[in-house]
Amino acid sequence: MSSGRIYDGFVPGRHLIDAYGNGGFRFAEMSHRGSILALPSGVVAWPVTSMAELTAASLAPIFGEGSELELLLFGTGLDIAAFPASLRAQIREAGIGLDVMQTGAAARTYNILLAENRKVGAALIAVP
């Protein structure tokens, strides 16, 4: 993430996604190359670049949000992709709703729900 300030891959607070594409995202007056988790606690760099890389460990930060997160929007990239059933079950067991869609749709929906002050988060795989 860059804006002349160093954030060590984490920006605290809830931020709208200003733009996406070209391999990254713009938010909080910064640009980040790569995938992100936009959670109630903040936005964090996320090393997942495709659905094939999705693991329980890569979703761990989501479970740390507790009752602040009720719905997770999952952006799968340019194409919609199946979400692994075992990981879907873990999210459900944590009491978190899950909606899987293309990254662009997930980013736009996240902004709308965030503006409504909903307890929403987004896991967004970067798109070219």
C-alpha positions as CSV (number, residue, x, y, z in Angstrom):
1,M,0.0,0.0,0.0
2,S,1.4,3.3,-0.8
3,S,0.7,7.0,-0.2
4,G,4.0,8.0,1.2
5,R,3.0,6.5,4.6
6,I,4.0,3.0,5.7
7,Y,1.2,0.7,7.0
8,D,2.8,-2.7,7.1
9,G,-0.1,-4.2,5.1
10,F,-2.9,-3.1,7.4
11,V,-5.0,0.1,7.4
12,P,-7.2,0.3,10.5
13,G,-10.9,1.3,10.1
14,R,-13.7,0.8,7.6
15,H,-13.0,2.2,4.2
16,L,-15.0,2.3,0.9
17,I,-13.3,0.7,-2.1
18,D,-12.7,3.7,-4.4
19,A,-11.5,1.6,-7.4
20,Y,-10.5,-1.9,-8.4
21,G,-8.7,-3.5,-11.4
22,N,-5.2,-3.4,-12.8
23,G,-4.2,-6.0,-10.2
24,G,-5.3,-4.0,-7.1
25,F,-7.5,-1.6,-5.3
26,R,-7.8,2.0,-4.2
27,F,-9.1,2.9,-0.8
28,A,-8.4,5.4,2.0
29,E,-6.5,7.6,-0.5
30,M,-4.0,4.8,-1.1
31,S,-3.4,2.3,-3.8
32,H,-2.7,-1.4,-3.1
33,R,-1.5,-4.0,-5.6
34,G,-2.9,-7.5,-4.8
35,S,-5.9,-8.9,-3.1
36,I,-7.3,-7.5,0.1
37,L,-9.5,-8.3,3.1
38,A,-11.8,-5.4,4.0
39,L,-12.9,-6.1,7.5
40,P,-14.6,-4.1,10.3
41,S,-11.2,-3.8,12.0
42,G,-9.4,-2.6,8.9
43,V,-8.1,-3.4,5.4
44,V,-5.3,-5.9,5.2
45,A,-3.2,-7.2,2.3
46,W,-4.2,-10.7,1.5
47,P,-1.9,-13.2,-0.3
48,V,-4.6,-15.1,-2.1
49,T,-4.5,-14.6,-5.9
50,S,-7.0,-17.3,-7.0
51,M,-9.6,-19.6,-5.7
52,A,-7.1,-22.5,-5.9
53,E,-5.1,-20.8,-3.1
54,L,-8.0,-20.5,-0.7
55,T,-7.4,-22.3,2.6
56,A,-8.7,-22.2,6.1
57,A,-5.5,-20.4,7.1
58,S,-6.1,-17.7,4.5
59,L,-9.5,-17.1,6.0
60,A,-8.3,-16.9,9.6
61,P,-8.4,-13.1,9.9
62,I,-12.1,-13.2,9.1
63,F,-12.9,-15.3,12.2
64,G,-11.0,-12.8,14.4
65,E,-13.7,-10.2,13.7
66,G,-16.2,-11.8,16.1
67,S,-19.7,-10.2,16.3
68,E,-18.5,-7.2,14.2
69,L,-18.9,-9.3,11.1
70,E,-22.2,-10.7,10.0
71,L,-21.8,-11.0,6.2
72,L,-18.8,-11.7,4.1
73,L,-18.8,-10.8,0.4
74,F,-16.3,-12.9,-1.4
75,G,-15.0,-11.6,-4.7
76,T,-13.7,-14.6,-6.8
77,G,-11.9,-12.6,-9.5
78,L,-13.1,-12.0,-13.0
79,D,-15.2,-15.1,-13.1
80,I,-17.6,-16.6,-10.6
81,A,-16.1,-19.7,-9.0
82,A,-17.3,-22.4,-6.6
83,F,-16.5,-21.8,-2.9
84,P,-15.2,-25.0,-1.2
85,A,-17.9,-26.6,0.8
86,S,-15.6,-27.3,3.9
87,L,-14.7,-23.6,4.1
88,R,-18.3,-22.5,3.5
89,A,-19.2,-24.7,6.5
90,Q,-16.6,-23.1,8.7
91,I,-17.9,-19.6,7.9
92,R,-21.5,-20.7,8.6
93,E,-20.4,-22.3,11.9
94,A,-18.9,-18.9,12.9
95,G,-22.3,-17.3,12.3
96,I,-21.2,-15.3,9.3
97,G,-23.3,-15.1,6.1
98,L,-21.5,-15.7,2.8
99,D,-22.2,-14.3,-0.6
100,V,-19.9,-15.3,-3.4
101,M,-19.6,-13.2,-6.7
102,Q,-17.2,-11.7,-9.1
103,T,-14.8,-9.2,-7.5
104,G,-16.3,-6.1,-9.1
105,A,-19.8,-7.0,-7.9
106,A,-18.4,-7.8,-4.4
107,A,-16.6,-4.4,-4.2
108,R,-19.7,-2.5,-5.3
109,T,-22.0,-4.4,-2.9
110,Y,-19.5,-3.9,-0.1
111,N,-19.6,-0.2,-0.6
112,I,-23.4,-0.1,-0.5
113,L,-23.7,-2.2,2.7
114,L,-20.9,-0.3,4.4
115,A,-22.7,3.0,3.6
116,E,-25.7,1.5,5.3
117,N,-23.5,0.8,8.4
118,R,-24.0,-3.0,8.1
119,K,-21.6,-5.4,9.7
120,V,-20.0,-6.4,6.4
121,G,-16.6,-7.5,5.2
122,A,-15.1,-8.4,1.9
123,A,-12.5,-10.9,0.7
124,L,-11.5,-9.6,-2.7
125,I,-9.2,-11.4,-5.1
126,A,-7.5,-8.8,-7.3
127,V,-8.4,-8.6,-11.0
128,P,-6.3,-7.5,-14.0
